[in-house]
Amino acid sequence: MLKEDIAFIDDLGGTVSVAKACEITKGAVSQWRKNGIPKAQLKFLSLKFPIQYQQIYGDIELAEKSATESSGSPKPD
């Protein structure tokens, strides 16, 4: 999902814009480009920018994304 996270940051206006929206440093957002957006911040951004979130992540649910990242594989149904 790192590719999607980077695209989401870019779609929101880049590192500085996302840092301002989240009230955090540019350095923190820069780390997201390397490590992925943390779950809590992704949830916040998905609620604040739902259209952009949907455009980048499509039908991927936040919970599914988090489960995949934490376990390394999708959860079975």
N, C-alpha and C positions, 0 to 999 in steps of 0.2 A: 503493500500500500504506500510505500514511500513515494513512488512516482505520483500517485494521486494527491498525497499530502503537499508535495512541492507545487503541483498544478493548482491546488486550492489556495495556497499562499499567494501564488502569482495572480490568480483570478481575483483575489481580494485586494489587489493593489501592491503586493510585494511585502517585504519584510517590515518596513517602517509602518505601513498602514495596518498590518496585523498587530504589530507591537502596540500601536496606539489603541486599537480596538480592544485589546486584552489588558491594556494598562501594564505592560511589562517591557523589558528592555529589548532592543533590536538583537542583542546577542542571544537572548533566549530563543527568539524566533529563528535565528540563524541555526541554532542547534537542532531545531525541528526539521530543518531541511536535511540534516545528516541522520537524525535518529527517528524521525516521524513525529507527528503532532501527538502530544499526550492525550489520553482519553478525556480527561476533564475539560481541557481546552478545546478539543475537537467538538465535544458536546456543546459547549458554549458557542463556538463559531457556527455550528450547524443550526442552532436556534436563532442566532443573530443574523445569519446570512443563508436562509433555507434554499433560496433559488440557486445560488452558486454551489452550495453543498450538493444539491440534487444533480446539477450539471456535471460535477466532477465525479461523484461517487455513485450516481445512478440509484439503483435499487438496493445498494448495500446498506443494511441497517447498522447503526453505530454499535449495537450490542454484538452483532456478528463480527464486525471488524475487530472489536476489542478481544473477543474470544479467540479469533484466529491469531492475533498478534501475541496473546499471552501463552497460548498452547502450541503455536507453531503450525497448527492444522485446524480446519473447520470442525466445529462440533457436529456430531451426528444427530439426526432428527430423532 
